Structure formats: C-alpha cells, structure tokens
Amino acid sequence: MTEEETSVIPYCHECKRPLMAIDFYGEHLKGCPTCNIWWTPNDTLKSLSEADLRALNDMMHRTRRDD
C-alpha cells in the first residue's frame, strides 16, 4: 500500500471505528474487523471466514499486549 493509502483513516459506516488495511494471503483489503466488512482495491465487498477473523483478532490483541 502507498503512504497516501495508509495516511487517510476512514471510519466504518456501521460502528464508526477506524478501518484498517490488511494483507490477506497477498490480497490487499481495507475494512472493519468488528463488522467483518472488507473491500478489495477494486471495491469488491467480501467477508473473512470466522477462522480468519478470529486469527486477525488474536493477532491484534497480541500486538496491543506487546506495546
């Protein structure tokens, strides 16, 4: 992702939390882990599987504890 893409922090229209950018098996997605709403670079909507969403949440919590 370019610096311009990561410098703007849009918010989820559902829960109002900041959206995040992830690399999902080589595919760049931007979305909300709380609502499980994700967009591809060409604005295709997708959802992560429960297992992938759980792994993402676990990773986010581990990262926060390490700070």
N, C-alpha and C positions, 0 to 999 in steps of 0.2 A: 504494500500500500504506500502511496505517496505521502509526504508530510502534509500536504493540503488535505488529503482524505482523513487523516487522523487528527488534524488540529481542530476541526469542527466537531462539536459533540452534540448531535441532535438527541432529542428525547423521545421515548416511546409514547405513542399517542394513547395507549391504553393505561399504563401505570405511571407515566411521567418520569421514569428513571432514565438515566443516560443509556444510549445504545452503545454497544461495544462491537469491535471488529475482531473476528477470529479467522484463523486458517483452519478450515475443516477438510482434512485429508487433501490439501492442496487447492481447495476452492475457497476464495476469499468471501466471507459473509459478514454482513453488518446486521445487528439485530438486538433483541432483548432476551436475555436468559430467563427473566422472570415470566414473561408471557410466551416464550418459545416462538417468537415471530422473527424470521430471518430473511434477508434479501440477498440475492446474488448480485454481482456487478451489473447485470443486465435487467435488474429489478424483478426477477422471478422470485416469488414468495415460496418459502419452504419452512418446515419444522424439523427439528432434530428428534431423533428417536429418544425414548426415555433413558436408555442406557448412555447415549452420547451426552444428553443434557445433564444426567447425574454425574458423569465424569467431568464435564465442564464446571459444574458447581463445586465438586470436590477440589478441583484444581484451583478455583478462585479462592476457596476457603483456606487451602494450604498456603497460597501466596500471601493472603492477608495475615495469617499467623506468623509468617516468616518476617514480616516488616517490623 
